[in-house]
Amino acid sequence: MTNWNLIRGTEGKLSPQDIRKNILSYIIQNHPASLIQYIEKEHNIYRIDILGSDSLIFDLQGQFVKANIRKIKG
């Protein structure tokens, strides 16, 4: 589930149509029970934060680049 009010880009707020279908397909396949916390479009990437988990990086064509693994303190 995505809160589209939290999606922003360098040009302002993004709409669901701005997010590439293959990004959503990747998230559904690899993170099926996860909630998207935040999506940001920067100059040449999309950054998607999964609630309580990783940040996923995609290029502007929607191809997965890498995951930034969050380390839990404690």
C-alpha positions in Angstrom: 0.0 0.0 0.0 1.3 3.4 -0.9 0.5 6.8 0.5 0.8 8.9 -2.7 1.0 12.1 -0.7 4.5 11.1 0.3 5.8 10.8 -3.2 8.0 13.7 -4.3 10.4 14.5 -7.0 12.7 17.4 -7.9 9.8 18.9 -9.8 7.3 18.5 -7.0 4.7 15.9 -6.2 4.6 12.8 -8.4 1.5 10.9 -9.4 1.1 7.1 -9.5 1.5 7.2 -13.3 5.1 8.6 -12.8 6.2 5.4 -11.1 7.4 2.8 -13.6 5.4 -0.4 -13.8 8.5 -2.5 -13.5 9.4 -0.8 -10.2 6.0 -1.8 -8.8 6.4 -5.3 -10.2 9.8 -5.7 -8.6 8.5 -4.6 -5.2 5.4 -6.9 -5.4 7.7 -9.9 -6.3 10.5 -9.2 -3.9 8.8 -7.4 -1.0 5.2 -8.7 -1.2 4.1 -8.0 2.4 5.9 -4.7 2.7 4.5 -1.2 2.9 6.1 1.6 0.9 7.0 4.4 3.3 8.4 7.0 0.8 9.2 7.3 -2.9 11.5 10.0 -4.2 12.5 10.8 -7.7 15.8 12.5 -8.0 17.8 13.6 -11.0 18.6 10.1 -12.3 17.1 7.6 -9.8 14.0 6.6 -7.9 14.5 5.9 -4.2 11.9 3.8 -2.5 11.9 3.3 1.2 10.2 0.2 2.5 8.7 0.7 6.0 11.1 -0.7 8.6 13.4 -2.2 5.9 15.6 -1.3 3.0 15.8 1.6 0.6 15.6 0.4 -3.0 17.3 2.3 -5.8 16.0 2.2 -9.4 17.2 4.0 -12.5 14.8 6.2 -14.5 13.9 3.3 -16.7 12.7 1.4 -13.6 15.6 -1.1 -13.5 16.7 -2.2 -10.1 20.1 -0.8 -9.2 20.7 -1.7 -5.5 19.3 -2.0 -2.0 20.6 0.1 0.8 20.4 -2.2 3.8 19.4 -0.5 7.0 21.3 -1.7 10.1 19.3 -2.0 13.2 21.0 -0.5 16.3 21.1 -2.5 19.4 
